[in-house]
Amino acid sequence: MHTSSTPYTHLLRTYLAPQKGRVALLALLVFASLALALWNPQLIRTFIDSAQERSGLDKLLGAAALFTTLTIVQQLILLVATYISELIGWTATNRLRGDLALHCLKLDLAFHKTHTPGELIERVDGDVNQLARFFSQLVVQLAGNLLLFVGVLVLLWWEGWQIGLAVTLVAVSSIFVIEALRRRMTPRWERFRAAEADLYGFLEERLNGLEDIRASGAVGYTMNRLYHFMRVRWLAMRHVMRLNAWVISLPIWIFGFAYGAAHLASGPLFYSGALTLGSVYLIFYYVNLMEGPLWETLRQVEELQRALASINRIAALFAIQPQIQDGEGVSVPDAPLAVEFDHVSFHYEDDDERVITDLSFQLAPGQVLGLLGRTGSGKSTLSKLLYRFYDPTQGQIRLGDGNGHSFDLRQARRADLRGR
């Protein structure tokens, strides 16, 4: 997988394109639910105005029955939409999880030496889990809630420009505030996810080495390191929650201003006869209708920050490429192979001291070579070079059939070598 300059849209295209039919159906259901949410208050206004005008009972019962029916239909639509969204989310995340795990398996040993198994589990599974709602319904619902906002504002302008202008000013101001908070939240969530991955990686490594820790008397040192990782995670979480407290309290302030603006704008119009009682109720119903989506939008923005932080970490992981690339591929005989090390030298990336220096030897097909040496003398390194977990710093390693036909190890595919 190759990441683009916009990893968010790239992930959506890659993992939602195979499910475009389901995504289209989900979008249709969400927008149908929004249309019903905007239409239902019109029926309530009709009911109130008809009752005030002392219209016939049949008209009142008809409006009430239609309102109840549409409400039930709306709930059924939401139920089906929830099922489809979960199906989309799990299908996409399972595929992404598989691609990410396969990518990690293809990376060099140098990568796995610097990333613990616990950290990789958190990045492959934990980060991907954060994207379940991002794939399933987050984008569609955010778009739907924005459309609901626009629809409510249009209808309020239709009722009266004074009302529309007052509520629009409050709504636009809230959007700017939410966007400002969003920009500050994403990097904080990234730092928290990184701290959490480091903590889990540390725990996994130390839990597997409890006996060695006790035997070497390193319990105190290990606990100090644990406290350090826990403190870093706690500080990152506190940094997020401080800003999140402002996000949570935001709707209370926004709708306090929105209700006040609607009251100041609709009161004079009602007393002048420009608005009916049903219209006044409709205005406050629409303002109240915006409250739920705004709370939902703020919650979705918080989830989106987590998702974007996870996407950035996933994109960074996908961007890591193996330094050892497969060769063009050669035909590797099934028979025993001859091995030749030709002036091979090698040192690890994190250590300039050579493990192997100017080593040359030849082995005929079927010949066995025994290696003796102290720990760290390079015995295991020879097998790692032979299977291309690493490439020599200098020199060549060749395989052949023993009859003069040989090839450089770099020409072969790693899977062919390791399959032998």
ABEGO torsion letter per residue (X at the ends): XBBBABAAAAAAAAAAAAAAAAAAAAAAAAAAAAAAAAAAAAAAAAAAAAAAAGBBAAAAAAAAAAAAAAAAAAAAAAAAAAAAAAAAAAAAAAAAAAAAAAAAAABBAAAAAABBAAAAAAAAAAAAAAAAAAAAAAAAAAAAAAAAAAAAAAAAAAAEAAAAAAAAAAAAAAAAAAAAAAAAAAAAAAAAAAAAAAAAAAAAAAAAAAAAAAAAGAAAAAAAAAAAAAAAAAAAAAAAAAAAAAAAAAAAAAAAAAAAAAAAAAAAAAAAGABBAAAAAAAAAAAAAAAAAAAAAAAAAAAAAAAAAAAAAAAAAAABBBABBBBAEBBBBABBBBBBBBGBBBBBAABABBABBGBBBBBBBGBBBBBBEBBGAGAAAAAAAAAGABBBABEBBBBBAGAGBBBBAAABBAAAAAAX
